[in-house]
Amino acid sequence: MARDFPKMKSFDWTVYETPAGSRPAHFLIAVLRWDTKEDALAALASPPAEAAVADLANFADAGVDIELGEVVVEI
């Protein structure tokens, strides 16, 4: 999958639940990592990403949010 999105470093996903076992607002979260925001935006504008986003409605009945964020590591 990473080969389809230029410069993507990794792809992880998980299914979330609350401590009580119910579904939270964001049931499944996928984390895609790039070195820079610019690399991410360029990849998301690529034909493979545009096709993937267009396909989301075929299996994500509750909708999809795409959000960007930066991971800050402090030691």
N, C-alpha and C positions, 0 to 999 in steps of 0.2 A: 504494500500500500504506500509506503513512504516514497517509493520511486515515482508514483503518480503526482506527487505534490513537491515541487522544486524546493530543495534545501530543508525539507522537514526532517527533524532529528529523531522524533519518536511519536508514537501513537499509543495511548492507553485509554481504557474505558472501564466503567464500573456501574453497577446497578445500586442505587441508593435506597435506604429505608431509614425510618426514624428508630430511636432506641426501643420504641414500643412495637416495631415491626410493620408500621403502616408506610404507605408511599408518601414521600414529600413532594413538593411542587416540581422539583427536578428529579425525575425517576432515574434517568440514565444520563451520565455525563461522560463525554469523550474529551480527552485532553491531547491536543496536537501541539508539538513543540518545534519552534524554529529559533535560530540565533537572535533574530531581530524582528520587530514589528513589521518592518518593511518587507522582510522575507515572507512573513505570514500573509501580508496583504497581497503580495505578488502571487503567491501560491494559490490563495483563495480566488484570485482573478483568472487563474489558468483554466483551460477547457475541462480537465478532469474534475476540478473542484466545482465549476459551474454545473457540470452534469450531476455530480453528487448532490449538490444543494437542490437542484431541480427534482431529484428523485426522493428527497426526504418526505414529501407529502404522501408518497406511496406506502410508507410504513410507519410514519410518526403521526398517528391520528390526533394526538393531543397538541400537536404543534412543536415547533423547534425554535429555540433561541440560540443565536450565535453571538458569543461574547468574547472580547479580547481582554487579556490581562497579562501583567508581567509578574513573574515570580521573583521575589527579592529574598536572597539568602543572606542572613547575618550570622556571623560566627563570633 
